[in-house]
Amino acid sequence: MSTHDALFQPWRLGRLSLPNRLALAPMTRVSATPDGLASAAMQRYYQRFAQGGFGLLITEGLYTDQAFSQGYAGQPGLSDARQAKAWRPIVDAVHEAGGAIVAQLMHAGALSQANRFRDASVGPSAIQPKGEQMASYHGSGPYRLPRAMSEAEIADAVDGFAQAARLAVEVAGFDAVEIHGANGYLLDQFLTDYSNQREDGWGGDIVGRARLSLEVSRAVRQAVGSEVPVGLRLSQSKVNDFEHRWAGAEADALRLFGTLAQADLDYLHLTAYEAWRPAFGSEGPSLTSLARHSLPTLSLIANGGLHEPERALQSLGDGADLVALARGALANPDWPQRLRQGLALKTFDPALLSPQAGIKASELDQPRG
């Protein structure tokens, strides 16, 4: 067995038979039409990663309803059949190249920067989000003060995830569905102590704050049935609060993972800036390791700074089953093929995502090999 062979072993994710352990991480590229339809540029963008050898592709976050879920101008959606049909050519192109593709479902909540359906934003509590809107996603200035969601609006948001999941599978033909519960968006806002000050059944300790993630997971499972793989993405840090960590450290992580064991998920997708580092402080286990301890039979995807092959292998040794690449994939859409063939890996150029993060013509024209 050669040095990197572990990354090229097959893996079964629910009903999906994947040829290797390498996945494309979800990345917000804001390249849809103004009404949220997937574009021709997006088709070429995703197709290249499948052609380059990634066994699993995870889309950027797709907004789920025509109320409060949209986060960015240029963000694609799965809120109706027309949007779902626009994804079909992308799904077909990925399949023709030998890959599988996952629809990531996202509700921006209080971090919404642009929403063509509503002028206001909502969240668990009426608390001003930290930080500033992201210029790379066409935002500027502070986030809007959200309105605390009512019980009816929470129910509508859950239903939006379920309906989008059904469209993803039945109309667009996606192979699996991932629920975006990370990076500061709505489900993570409910999970986070300072953004969720509710005193009803949606707040409280970390188990109570995880209730929305659990309810959405169950609703999505019911919508797509038992055969379609369903995953949940989790993180501690956020796009607007990079340093955040769960207040209860390892104890909170273990309680959260124990709660999610009830969600009937096929996988958990854990993301951090550097996934191999200790989850809390300068010593101790990584988040991947803690999840593996708590969820021994669940598939785990690790994401965060794993574009160096040795780091990717380290993450597998830490308990991950799959490794998702972002910056490394942008620099090397054929990263798996390059590694297999012993070719040098290119270094990521941050200018690719500036001044806005939209897909650039230079990416689509980039020669392979």
Secondary structure, 3 states (H helix, E strand, C coil): CCCCHHHHCCEEECCEEECCCEEECCCCCCCCCCCCCCCHHHHHHHHHHHHCCCCEEEEEEEECCCCCCCCCCCCCECCCHHHHHHHHHHHHHHHHCCCEEEEEEECCHHHCCCCCCCCCCEECCCCCCCCECCHHHCCCCECCCCEECCHHHHHHHHHHHHHHHHHHHHHHCCCEEEEECCECCHHHHHHCCCCCCCCCCCCCCHHHHCHHHHHHHHHHHHHHCCCCCEEEEEECCECCECCCCCCCHHHHHHHHHHHHCCCCCCEEEEECCCCCCCCCCCCCCCHHHHHHHHCCCCEEEEECCCCCHHHHHHHHHCCCCEEEECHHHHHCCCHHHHHHHCCCCCCCCHHHHCCCCCCCHHHHHCCCC
